[in-house]
């Protein structure tokens, strides 16, 4: 990223690097995705939602249920904010938001 800071696909390349971190260390991957969100926000709504969903999944795999639940709630909140601002969310972002919302909805019934 530092070598080619102005390339058109910088955000996409940065997002995809997260999967590499996941293979090495879950905590580093969580930090990476948080950094991605801080740097890019919802510039790419699908990637932003997916990054937050990956945080939730990684926290859950680490046995940190409270953090995972908070991250899942953040996915739904992020999706709602994007839609309210008339942003465009593609199928991947919608799927991630639906998956994050499902456990809470299931518990209501």
Beta strands, then each sheet from edge to edge (+ up, - down):
end
